[in-house]
Amino acid sequence: MEMPRNRFKSAIKQGKLQIGLWNSLCSPFATDVIADSGFDWILLDTEHAPNEIPNVLGQLQALSTSTATPIVRPAWNDTVLLKRVLDIGAQAVLVPFVQNAEEAKRAVAACQYPPSGVRGVTGSGRASRFGRVKDYLKHANDEICVLVQVETSEAISHLEEIAAVPGIDGIFVGPADLAASMGHIGNSAHPDVQAAIQDVVTRLKKVGKPAGILTPNEAEADRYIDWGYTFVAVGSDLGLLSKNADALAKRFAAAKKG
């Protein structure tokens, strides 16, 4: 059995726009529903969602025949947490709250086998199809995609240093936390925050590093794409469910009054 290729990693390296969806429902069945919607990538969140390894495993299985690349966000930049999601088959991770180059190096090291990293070795995990993938240990590093989040003014001040760390494949802006760190909590649309978001992608384009971001606002998504963001999440399963449920209930509320 050959090593599965990481389509997402290859695409962003070539500068091809990748449209994604955030997944926070923690349900393999819900993930199965959106698996074939046509997104390029789907983020499985364990930082701000009650998502644990057995659930993530089921979600990865639900995406196994999808054209969407699963990206797992661990709860923290932690070697053990990263090892667990990689061993169950994730080939792309989004590491939250990376503030500087040293923290970026730690994220990369956790995702790579020695001698370039410290990822623990197992030859019988799901990542290697239970030992069936030929030379998995020799080639795994090449297919793992490491994305890191810059979410504060401090992180942005170290942007080029973070981007220069070998093994960092892309940098993702967290608009909500960035707004909070800039004194505009709950208002990522503030002009100062938007200026910072544009500044990030401008600087990353200069150093040739793909930039990513999340917004449920379609107009914002279009603007970020125009600015040069390469991988953009344009909504979430929670948002789709809650907004459409609210709209449907509101539509028929008048009938109750009639």
C-alpha positions as CSV (number, residue, x, y, z in Angstrom):
1,M,0.0,0.0,0.0
2,E,1.3,3.4,-1.0
3,M,1.5,6.5,1.2
4,P,-1.6,8.6,0.9
5,R,-0.7,12.0,-0.7
6,N,-1.7,15.2,1.1
7,R,-3.7,17.1,-1.6
8,F,-4.2,20.1,0.6
9,K,-0.5,20.5,1.4
10,S,0.4,20.3,-2.3
11,A,-2.4,22.7,-3.3
12,I,-1.4,25.5,-0.8
13,K,2.2,25.1,-1.7
14,Q,1.2,25.9,-5.3
15,G,-0.9,28.8,-4.3
16,K,-4.2,27.2,-5.2
17,L,-7.2,28.5,-3.3
18,Q,-8.6,26.0,-0.9
19,I,-12.1,26.6,0.5
20,G,-13.0,24.9,3.9
21,L,-15.6,24.4,6.5
22,W,-15.2,24.4,10.3
23,N,-16.6,21.3,12.0
24,S,-17.5,21.5,15.7
25,L,-20.4,19.1,16.1
26,C,-18.1,16.2,17.2
27,S,-20.2,13.7,15.4
28,P,-18.9,11.2,12.8
29,F,-22.5,11.2,11.3
30,A,-22.6,15.0,11.0
31,T,-19.1,14.9,9.4
32,D,-20.4,12.3,7.0
33,V,-23.2,14.6,6.0
34,I,-20.8,17.4,4.9
35,A,-18.0,15.1,3.6
36,D,-19.2,15.3,0.0
37,S,-20.4,18.9,0.0
38,G,-17.5,19.9,-2.2
39,F,-15.2,21.6,0.3
40,D,-11.4,21.3,-0.2
41,W,-10.8,20.9,3.5
42,I,-12.7,20.4,6.7
43,L,-11.4,21.4,10.1
44,L,-12.1,19.0,13.0
45,D,-11.9,21.1,16.1
46,T,-10.8,19.9,19.5
47,E,-9.8,23.3,21.0
48,H,-13.2,24.9,21.3
49,A,-15.4,21.8,20.8
50,P,-16.0,18.9,23.2
51,N,-14.2,16.6,20.7
52,E,-12.0,13.7,21.9
53,I,-9.8,11.2,20.1
54,P,-12.6,8.5,19.6
55,N,-14.8,11.1,18.1
56,V,-12.0,12.5,15.9
57,L,-11.2,9.0,14.7
58,G,-14.8,8.5,13.6
59,Q,-14.8,11.8,11.8
60,L,-11.6,11.0,10.0
61,Q,-13.2,7.7,8.9
62,A,-16.2,9.6,7.7
63,L,-13.9,11.8,5.5
64,S,-11.8,8.9,4.3
65,T,-13.6,8.7,0.9
66,S,-14.1,12.5,0.6
67,T,-12.2,14.9,-1.6
68,A,-12.0,17.2,1.5
69,T,-8.7,17.0,3.4
70,P,-9.3,16.7,7.2
71,I,-7.4,19.1,9.3
72,V,-7.3,18.5,13.0
73,R,-6.9,21.3,15.5
74,P,-5.5,20.0,18.8
75,A,-6.5,21.7,22.0
76,W,-2.9,23.1,22.4
77,N,0.6,23.0,21.1
78,D,1.3,19.8,22.9
79,T,3.6,16.9,21.7
80,V,1.3,14.2,23.2
81,L,-1.9,15.7,21.7
82,L,-0.3,16.1,18.3
83,K,1.1,12.5,18.4
84,R,-2.4,11.1,19.1
85,V,-4.1,12.9,16.2
86,L,-1.3,12.0,13.8
87,D,-1.3,8.3,14.8
88,I,-5.1,8.0,14.1
89,G,-4.4,9.2,10.5
90,A,-4.5,13.0,10.4
91,Q,-2.1,14.3,7.8
92,A,-2.8,18.0,8.5
93,V,-2.9,19.9,11.8
94,L,-3.7,23.4,12.9
95,V,-1.8,24.3,16.0
96,P,-3.4,27.1,18.0
97,F,-1.8,30.1,19.7
98,V,1.7,30.1,18.4
99,Q,3.4,33.2,19.5
100,N,7.0,33.0,18.3
101,A,9.5,30.9,16.3
102,E,10.4,28.7,19.3
103,E,6.8,27.7,19.7
104,A,6.5,27.1,15.9
105,K,9.6,24.8,16.1
106,R,8.0,22.9,18.9
107,A,4.9,22.3,16.8
108,V,6.9,21.0,13.8
109,A,9.1,18.8,16.0
110,A,6.0,17.1,17.5
111,C,4.8,16.3,13.9
112,Q,8.0,14.8,12.6
113,Y,9.9,11.6,13.2
114,P,13.5,11.7,14.3
115,P,16.0,13.0,13.5
116,S,14.2,16.1,12.5
117,G,11.5,15.8,15.2
118,V,10.4,14.0,18.3
119,R,7.2,12.3,17.2
120,G,6.9,8.9,18.9
121,V,7.2,5.9,16.6
122,T,4.6,3.2,16.1
123,G,4.4,0.9,13.1
124,S,0.9,-0.4,13.8
125,G,-1.3,2.7,13.9
126,R,-4.1,3.8,11.6
127,A,-1.8,6.4,10.0
128,S,0.2,3.6,8.4
129,R,-3.0,1.6,7.7
130,F,-1.9,-0.7,10.6
131,G,1.5,-1.3,9.1
132,R,0.4,-1.8,5.5
133,V,1.8,1.5,4.1
134,K,5.2,0.8,2.5
135,D,8.0,2.7,4.3
136,Y,5.5,4.9,6.2
137,L,8.1,5.9,8.8
138,K,10.5,7.1,6.1
139,H,8.0,9.2,4.2
140,A,5.5,10.4,6.8
141,N,7.2,13.7,7.4
142,D,6.9,14.6,3.7
143,E,3.1,14.3,3.8
144,I,2.3,15.9,7.2
145,C,1.1,19.5,6.9
146,V,1.8,21.8,9.8
147,L,-0.3,24.9,10.1
148,V,0.0,27.3,13.0
149,Q,-2.3,30.0,14.2
150,V,-1.2,33.6,14.9
151,E,-3.9,35.1,17.2
152,T,-2.3,38.0,19.0
153,S,-0.5,41.2,18.3
154,E,2.6,39.6,19.8
155,A,2.4,36.7,17.4
156,I,2.0,39.1,14.4
157,S,5.1,41.0,15.6
158,H,7.1,37.7,15.1
159,L,5.3,36.8,11.9
160,E,8.3,36.5,9.6
161,E,10.3,34.6,12.2
162,I,7.4,32.1,12.6
163,A,7.0,31.8,8.8
164,A,10.7,31.1,8.4
165,V,10.7,28.0,10.6
166,P,11.4,24.9,8.5
167,G,8.4,22.6,8.4
168,I,5.7,25.3,8.7
169,D,3.5,24.9,5.7
170,G,1.0,27.8,6.4
171,I,-0.1,30.4,8.8
172,F,-3.6,30.8,9.9
173,V,-5.0,34.1,11.4
174,G,-7.5,33.7,14.3
175,P,-9.7,36.8,13.9
176,A,-11.6,36.6,17.1
177,D,-8.6,36.2,19.4
178,L,-6.7,38.8,17.4
179,A,-9.5,41.3,17.9
180,A,-9.5,40.5,21.6
181,S,-5.7,41.1,21.9
182,M,-6.1,44.4,20.1
183,G,-8.8,45.6,22.5
184,H,-11.7,44.9,20.3
185,I,-13.2,41.7,21.7
186,G,-16.2,40.5,19.7
187,N,-15.5,42.9,16.9
188,S,-13.2,41.4,14.3
189,A,-14.7,43.8,11.8
190,H,-13.1,46.7,13.5
191,P,-11.0,48.7,11.0
192,D,-7.8,48.2,13.0
193,V,-8.3,44.5,13.1
194,Q,-9.1,44.3,9.4
195,A,-6.0,46.3,8.7
196,A,-3.9,43.8,10.7
197,I,-5.5,40.9,8.9
198,Q,-4.6,42.5,5.5
199,D,-1.1,43.3,6.8
200,V,-0.5,39.6,7.7
201,V,-1.3,38.3,4.2
202,T,0.7,41.1,2.6
203,R,3.8,40.2,4.6
204,L,3.3,36.4,4.1
205,K,3.1,36.8,0.4
206,K,6.4,38.6,0.4
207,V,8.0,35.5,2.1
208,G,6.1,33.0,0.1
209,K,4.1,31.4,2.9
210,P,0.4,30.5,2.4
211,A,-2.1,32.3,4.7
212,G,-5.4,31.1,6.0
213,I,-8.4,32.5,7.9
214,L,-12.0,31.8,9.0
215,T,-15.1,33.9,8.6
216,P,-18.8,33.0,8.4
217,N,-19.4,36.3,6.5
218,E,-19.4,35.7,2.7
219,A,-18.5,39.3,1.9
220,E,-15.5,39.1,4.3
221,A,-14.5,35.7,2.7
222,D,-14.5,37.3,-0.7
223,R,-12.4,40.2,0.6
224,Y,-9.9,37.9,2.2
225,I,-9.5,35.9,-1.0
226,D,-9.0,39.1,-2.9
227,W,-6.3,40.1,-0.4
228,G,-4.5,36.8,-1.1
229,Y,-5.5,34.4,1.5
230,T,-5.0,30.8,0.2
231,F,-7.0,28.6,2.5
232,V,-10.3,30.1,3.8
233,A,-12.9,28.6,5.9
234,V,-16.2,30.1,4.8
235,G,-18.5,28.8,7.6
236,S,-19.1,26.2,10.2
237,D,-21.4,23.3,10.8
238,L,-22.7,24.9,14.0
239,G,-23.4,28.1,12.1
240,L,-25.2,26.4,9.2
241,L,-27.4,24.4,11.6
242,S,-28.3,27.2,14.0
243,K,-28.9,29.9,11.4
244,N,-31.0,27.7,9.2
245,A,-32.9,26.3,12.1
246,D,-33.6,29.8,13.4
247,A,-34.7,31.0,9.9
248,L,-37.0,28.1,9.4
249,A,-38.6,28.6,12.8
250,K,-39.0,32.3,12.2
251,R,-40.6,31.8,8.9
252,F,-43.4,29.7,10.4
253,A,-43.7,31.7,13.6
254,A,-46.3,34.0,11.9
255,A,-48.6,31.0,11.4
256,K,-48.8,30.5,15.1
257,K,-50.0,34.0,15.6
258,G,-52.5,33.9,12.8
